[in-house]
C-alpha cells in the first residue's frame, strides 16, 4: 500500500492595507454620525450601567449620607430577612394575582370594545382596517389592481 503525501507551500503574502489618517476634515465630514454615536453611548451608560448601583445597594446597609461606595456591606442578610418574613408569601401571591387579573380584564375588554365598534351603525368609519394595518402591501394591491 503506497502512501501519498501532499505538501502545500505557504503562499500567504502580506497585503499592505491603506492606512486612513483621522483628520479634522474627516471628523467634520462625519459630524452627524459622531453626534448620534455619542448620544447612543450616553444612553447606554445612563440606562445600562447606572442602574447597576441599585444592585450594589441591595447588598449594603445603604445610608445616603455615606453614599454608594462607603455604606457598610451586609451581604445576604436583607434577603434572609425578606424571605423569612411572614407576609412574604402573601405579597407574592397578591402580586401574581393582580398580574393575572390585569391580563384577563384587558384581554376581555379589548374583545368587548372590538365587538362594540363592530356594532356601530355608522358606515363612515367602517373600512377594512385589519387589511390596511396588518398587510399594507396586500391592501395596496387590492385597491389599485382590482
C-alpha positions in Angstrom: 0.0 0.0 0.0 1.6 3.2 -1.1 1.1 6.4 0.8 0.8 9.7 -0.9 1.9 12.8 0.9 0.8 16.2 -0.2 2.8 19.2 0.7 1.3 22.6 0.5 3.6 25.6 0.1 2.7 28.5 2.3 1.9 31.1 -0.3 0.4 33.8 2.0 1.6 37.2 1.1 1.1 40.2 3.2 -1.1 42.7 1.6 -0.4 46.3 2.6 -3.7 47.9 3.7 -4.1 51.5 3.1 -4.0 53.4 6.4 -6.6 56.1 6.9 -5.5 59.1 8.9 -8.1 60.7 11.0 -8.1 64.4 10.2 -10.2 67.3 11.2 -11.7 67.3 7.7 -12.8 63.7 8.1 -14.3 64.4 11.6 -16.2 67.4 10.2 -17.5 65.2 7.3 -18.7 62.6 9.8 -20.1 65.1 12.3 -23.7 63.7 12.3 -22.5 60.1 12.7 -20.3 61.1 15.6 -23.1 63.1 17.3 -25.6 60.2 17.0 -22.9 57.7 18.2 -22.2 59.9 21.3 -26.0 60.0 22.0 -26.2 56.3 21.9 -23.2 55.8 24.1 -24.6 58.3 26.7 -28.0 56.5 26.6 -26.3 53.1 27.2 -24.3 54.5 30.1 -27.4 56.1 31.7 -29.8 53.2 31.3 -27.4 50.1 31.4 -24.6 51.0 33.7 -26.0 53.5 36.3 -28.8 51.1 37.4 -26.1 48.6 38.5 -25.7 50.9 41.5 -29.1 49.6 42.7 -27.7 46.0 42.6 -24.9 47.2 44.9 -27.4 48.8 47.3 -29.3 45.5 47.6 -26.2 44.1 49.5 -25.5 47.2 51.6 -26.9 48.9 54.6 -27.3 52.0 52.4 -27.3 55.4 54.0 -27.5 58.5 51.8 -25.0 60.4 53.9 -22.4 57.7 53.4 -23.0 57.3 49.7 -23.0 54.3 47.5 -19.3 53.4 47.9 -19.0 54.0 51.6 -22.1 52.2 53.0 -21.4 49.1 55.0 -21.7 45.7 53.2 -24.2 43.3 54.8 -24.2 40.5 52.2 -27.4 38.4 52.0 -28.8 39.5 55.4 -31.5 41.6 53.8 -32.6 38.8 51.6 -32.7 36.4 54.6 -34.9 38.9 56.4 -37.2 39.3 53.3 -37.7 35.5 52.7 -38.2 34.8 56.4 -40.9 37.4 56.8 -44.4 36.1 57.4 -46.1 38.3 54.8 -43.7 37.5 52.0 -45.8 34.7 50.5 -48.9 36.8 50.7 -47.2 39.6 48.9 -46.0 37.3 46.2 -49.5 35.7 45.8 -51.1 39.2 45.6 -48.7 40.4 43.0 -49.2 37.3 40.8 -53.0 37.5 41.3 -53.0 41.2 40.3 -51.0 40.4 37.2 -53.3 37.6 36.1 -56.4 39.7 36.8 -54.9 42.6 34.7 -54.2 40.2 31.9 -57.7 38.7 31.8 -59.5 42.0 32.2 -57.6 43.8 29.5 -58.0 40.9 27.1 -61.7 40.7 27.7 -62.2 44.5 27.5 -60.3 44.6 24.2 -62.7 42.0 22.7 -65.7 43.8 24.1 -64.5 47.1 22.7 -63.9 45.4 19.2 -67.4 44.0 19.3 -69.0 47.3 20.2 -67.1 49.1 17.4 -68.3 46.4 15.0 -71.9 47.1 16.1 -71.8 50.8 15.3 -74.4 51.6 12.6 -72.3 54.4 11.0 -70.7 53.4 7.8 -68.3 56.4 7.8 -65.6 54.7 9.7 -66.2 51.1 8.6 -63.4 50.1 6.2 -61.2 47.1 6.2 -58.7 48.3 8.9 -57.2 44.9 9.5 -56.0 44.6 6.0 -54.6 48.1 6.0 -52.8 47.7 9.3 -51.5 44.2 9.0 -50.7 43.9 5.4 -50.1 47.3 3.7 -48.7 45.7 0.5 -51.8 43.5 0.1 -54.0 46.5 0.7 -52.2 48.4 -2.0 -52.6 45.6 -4.4 -56.2 45.2 -3.6 -57.0 48.9 -4.1 -55.0 49.6 -7.2 -55.0 46.4 -9.2 -58.6 45.2 -8.9 
